């Protein structure tokens, strides 16, 4: 069975083909430009394959309410050409195969749950810290959805006492994404994250904000593993700093064996840049298994 996957990011699209075991046969990437040009590249890439299903993870916000008139739309994105764009509908018009659709970070979370760092568990959270901050959750083997998809990158955290930066989020200013994303680091210190020395004071501030967020997620969702990915988290010295901060903030409030072993509870993404593709394949496989008579979602 050949299954296609699309990780539709705000900066680039990654398209790939694999099998139901999660093996990636081939993949490519190209810049995210206007919708028409970008989707033409998607259609052209997949034209060489006889796909049985397609799993799509999109940048957002997106409408995931199947009863909504704008289901499958990219909604209030800062990328103006894509605002209120009927992304899923355009894919359905071209592909007459089952299409499973969610956010890019949800798909990555599902990839880590199925094939990666949480494959032996029934729940996990995946947080990506990069151009933005996004969080996907898998609970009981299903991606977490409600009236829409969770936006855990936009929660508010207590401001660090040594931080006067106003934040970069165009909607909320100093929410988590506004204070701890890659652009926030760059604008605060006039330097990209990967160029900051390990000893730079900015890392203590960054770890503080991320640890506060993880505490909130733990208290609300009780995930069995937390997986951190994205460009900022490639600075591996952040992991022990976040663990120490989280331990301080939790203050033994929840006494569970998992929280006594933070080195194995908070871990790097194991699938790397393939998390989205592998997650798209797994999500599409789950969708057609549950909906064998449905041609698209």
Residue pairs with C-beta under 8 A, 6 or more apart in sequence:
1 19
1 20
1 52
1 53
1 285
2 17
2 18
2 19
2 25
2 49
2 50
2 51
2 52
3 17
3 18
3 19
3 20
3 51
3 52
3 53
3 54
3 55
3 280
3 281
3 284
3 285
4 15
4 16
4 17
4 46
4 49
4 51
4 53
4 54
4 55
4 280
4 284
5 15
5 16
5 17
5 18
5 54
5 55
5 56
5 57
5 107
5 276
5 277
5 278
5 279
5 280
5 281
5 284
6 13
6 14
6 15
6 42
6 54
6 55
6 56
6 57
6 58
6 280
7 13
7 14
7 15
7 57
7 104
7 107
7 108
7 276
7 277
7 280
8 32
8 56
8 57
8 58
8 59
8 87
8 104
9 32
9 59
9 104
10 32
10 59
10 77
10 78
10 79
10 131
10 132
11 31
11 32
11 131
12 29
12 30
12 31
12 32
13 29
13 30
13 31
13 32
13 38
13 41
13 42
14 27
14 28
14 29
14 273
14 276
14 277
15 27
15 28
15 29
15 42
15 45
15 46
16 24
16 25
16 26
16 27
16 28
16 274
16 277
16 280
16 281
17 24
17 25
17 26
17 27
17 46
17 49
17 51
18 24
18 25
18 277
18 278
18 281
19 25
19 281
20 281
20 285
22 111
22 114
22 115
22 278
22 281
22 282
24 274
24 277
24 278
24 281
27 274
27 277
28 45
30 38
30 41
31 38
32 38
32 59
32 79
34 81
35 81
35 82
35 85
35 87
35 90
39 90
39 91
39 94
42 91
43 94
46 54
46 95
51 95
51 97
52 97
52 98
52 288
53 97
53 98
53 99
53 100
53 284
53 285
53 287
53 288
54 91
54 95
54 97
54 98
54 99
54 100
54 280
54 284
55 99
55 100
55 107
55 279
55 280
55 281
55 282
55 283
55 284
55 285
55 287
56 87
56 88
56 91
56 99
56 100
56 101
56 102
56 107
56 280
57 102
57 103
57 104
57 105
57 106
57 107
57 108
57 276
57 279
57 280
57 283
58 74
58 87
58 101
58 102
58 103
58 104
59 74
59 77
59 79
59 103
59 104
60 74
60 75
60 77
60 103
60 104
60 149
61 74
61 75
61 76
61 77
61 148
61 149
61 151
62 72
62 73
62 74
62 75
62 87
62 101
62 103
62 148
62 149
63 70
63 71
63 72
63 73
63 75
63 148
64 71
64 101
64 102
64 103
64 145
64 148
64 149
65 71
65 147
65 148
66 297
70 84
70 86
71 88
72 86
72 87
72 88
72 89
72 92
72 101
73 84
73 85
73 86
73 87
73 88
73 89
74 82
74 83
74 84
74 85
74 87
75 83
75 84
76 83
77 83
78 170
88 99
88 101
91 99
91 101
92 99
92 296
95 296
96 295
97 295
97 296
98 284
98 287
98 288
98 291
98 294
98 295
98 296
98 297
99 284
99 296
99 297
100 280
100 283
100 284
100 286
100 287
100 288
100 297
101 297
102 110
102 143
102 145
102 149
102 283
103 134
103 136
103 149
104 134
104 276
105 126
105 127
105 128
105 134
105 135
105 136
106 136
106 137
106 143
106 144
106 149
106 279
107 136
107 275
107 276
107 279
107 280
107 283
108 126
108 128
108 136
108 229
108 269
108 271
108 275
108 276
108 279
109 124
109 125
109 126
109 136
109 137
109 138
109 143
109 227
109 279
110 136
110 138
110 143
110 279
110 282
110 283
111 271
111 274
111 275
111 276
111 277
111 278
111 279
111 280
111 281
111 282
112 118
112 119
112 124
112 126
112 227
112 269
112 270
112 271
112 275
112 279
113 119
113 121
113 124
113 138
113 141
113 282
114 278
114 279
114 282
115 271
115 278
115 282
116 227
116 269
116 270
116 271
116 275
116 278
117 124
117 225
117 227
117 267
117 268
117 269
117 270
117 271
118 124
118 138
118 224
118 225
118 227
121 224
121 225
122 140
122 141
122 224
123 137
123 138
123 139
123 140
123 221
123 222
123 223
123 224
123 225
124 137
124 138
124 223
124 224
124 225
124 226
124 227
125 135
125 136
125 137
125 138
125 217
125 221
125 223
125 225
125 226
125 227
126 135
126 136
126 137
126 138
126 227
126 228
126 229
126 269
126 275
127 133
127 134
127 135
127 152
127 153
127 210
127 213
127 214
127 226
127 227
127 228
127 229
127 230
128 134
128 135
128 228
128 229
128 230
128 233
129 180
129 181
129 182
129 210
129 228
129 229
129 230
129 231
129 232
129 233
130 181
130 182
130 230
130 231
130 232
131 181
131 182
131 183
131 231
132 153
132 177
132 181
133 153
133 154
133 176
133 177
133 180
133 181
133 230
134 152
134 153
135 150
135 152
135 153
135 217
136 143
136 144
136 150
137 143
137 144
137 150
137 152
137 217
137 221
137 223
138 144
139 221
139 223
143 283
144 150
144 221
152 176
152 213
152 217
153 175
153 176
153 177
153 181
154 169
154 171
154 172
154 175
154 176
154 177
155 175
155 176
155 213
155 216
156 172
156 174
156 175
156 176
157 175
157 176
157 179
157 209
157 212
157 213
157 216
158 212
159 174
159 179
160 205
160 208
160 209
162 201
162 205
163 179
163 188
163 205
165 174
165 179
165 184
165 187
165 188
166 173
166 174
167 173
167 174
167 175
167 178
167 179
167 184
168 177
168 178
168 181
168 183
168 184
168 187
169 175
169 177
169 178
172 178
176 209
176 213
177 184
178 184
179 209
180 206
180 209
180 210
180 213
180 232
181 232
182 192
182 193
182 230
182 231
182 232
185 191
185 192
185 193
185 196
185 202
185 206
185 232
186 192
186 193
188 202
189 196
189 200
189 202
193 231
193 232
193 235
194 231
194 234
194 235
196 202
196 203
196 235
198 235
198 237
203 235
203 237
203 238
203 241
204 241
206 232
206 238
207 238
207 241
207 242
207 244
207 245
208 245
210 228
210 238
210 242
210 245
211 242
211 243
211 245
211 246
211 248
211 249
212 245
212 249
214 226
214 242
214 246
214 266
215 246
215 249
215 250
217 223
217 226
218 226
218 250
218 254
218 259
219 254
224 258
225 258
225 265
225 267
226 265
226 266
226 267
227 267
227 268
227 269
227 270
228 239
228 242
228 266
228 267
228 268
228 269
229 268
229 269
229 272
229 275
232 238
233 239
233 268
233 269
236 268
239 266
239 268
242 266
243 262
243 263
243 266
246 262
246 266
247 262
250 259
258 265
259 265
269 275
271 278
287 294
287 297
288 294
291 297
